Amino acid sequence: MAIKLFDNLKEYTLKDFFPIFIVITGYMLFRPYLMKLGGELQKREHRKASEQAKAEAAAKAMAPPKPDDQFIEESTQSVWGRNARRRQKESIKEIEKAYRRKAEMEVEYESDKEIEDLLEE
């Protein structure tokens, strides 16, 4: 089974080859210019990306460092007196105890409600 490529080409006239010739010639003429254009666009993109990275690095270097938790504690301790810190810790402990008591009461209430439901049935 032979491919009859050349038999088909024999049927083509000069009029049929002309559009193919135009396309191939146009591609060969404009390809170098298209490659240069693509290269320039790529250079611009790389330049923008590098400038943006440099700007981000500069902004990061210029930004003040974030304070640590230890630094915050030290700064508040230096402002507050010893008794004020003690009162603050005690009030925090009281609030935590109140939350724990409330949670325990809710658990007891739920268990009592479950028992009442079981007794009713």
Residue, then its C-alpha position, 0 to 999 in steps of 0.5 A: m500500500a503505497i502513499k500516493l502523495f506525488d499523484n495528488l501533487k500532480e493535480y495541483t496547479l500554480k494557482d494552488f501552490f501560490p497561497i502555500f508559497i505566500v504563507i511559507t515566505g511570510y513566515m520565513l521573513f517575519r520569524p526573526y522579527l517575531m523572535k526579537l519581539g518575543g525576546e524584548l517582551q520577555k526581558r521586560e517581564h524579567r526586569k519587572a519581576s526583579e525590580q519588584a523583588k528588590a522593592e519587596a526586599a527593601a521594604k522588608a529591610m526598612a520595616p521595623p521588626k515585630p515585637d516579641d511577646q517577651f519584649i511586650e511583657e518586659s515593657t508592660q512590667s517596666v510601666w506597671g508596678r509589682n502590685a498592679r501586675r499581681r492584681q492583673k494576674e489575680s483578676i485573670k485567674e478569677i475570670e478563668k475560675a468563673y469560666r470553669r465553674k460555668a462549664e462545670m455547671e452546664v455539664e451538670y445541668e446537661s447530665d441532670k436533664e438526661i437523667e430526667d428524660l430517662l426517668e420520664e420514659 
